[in-house]
Amino acid sequence: MRLRLYKLFWPDQPEFVRMTAKFGTTIVPSGAVGEDDMAELILDYDNVMKIPVLNDYLRKTNEHGIRLR
């Protein structure tokens, strides 16, 4: 699995805090990784290729694909 580093950043002027106070809402902190990372965490290439139906489908699809190199 590849190691990716992410950097958390905050805006210089935290307007969202003022908006929250003005409208009486609640800030709920959350975070997520990108879809590529999520897919890797759940199912990587080796796991996909061990599933017979998916393996056959991917191999057949690749046989008919356009070669760019």
N, C-alpha and C positions, 0 to 999 in steps of 0.2 A: 504494500500500500504506500502511495506517495504521501510525503509530509508537506502540508501546505501551511503557511503562516498567514494569519489575518491580523489586520491592525484595526483597532477600535478607534474611532474619531468622533469628536463632538463638535458641533458648530461653535464659532466664536461667540455668537449672540444666541443664547438659548431661548428663542421666542416661544418654543413649544411649552415651556414652563409657564410663561405668562398667559398663554392661551388656555392652558389647563386651569390655572387659577381663575381666570376670567369666567370660564364656562362651568366650573365646578366638576370637571371630569377627573378621572384617575389615570395616572401613567402606569402602564403595565410593561415592565421590562421584558424583552423577548430577544431571541437570537436564532439564527438558522445558518446553515451552510448552504452553499450553492447546490444546484440539482446534480451536478456531476459528482460532488462529494457524497451527497445523500445516496445516490445510486451505488457508489462504491462501497459505502458502509453496509448496505442491504445485500447487494448481489454484485460480485465482481465478475470479470470475464471468465475466470476459471470455473466459477460456480455455474454460470450460464451454460458453458459448454458441457457441463456434466448432465444437463437436463436433455434427454434424448430428443424431445419434440422441438425445443428451441435450437438445439445443435443442428438438426436436420434443416430446419427453416433457414437459419442463418447461412449455412453452407450453400443451400440452393439459391438463396437471394444473392450471395456474393458471386456465384458462378455467372449470373446473368447481369451483373453490374458493369458499369462503364469503367474501364481502366484509365486512370489519369496519368500514370507514369509510363 
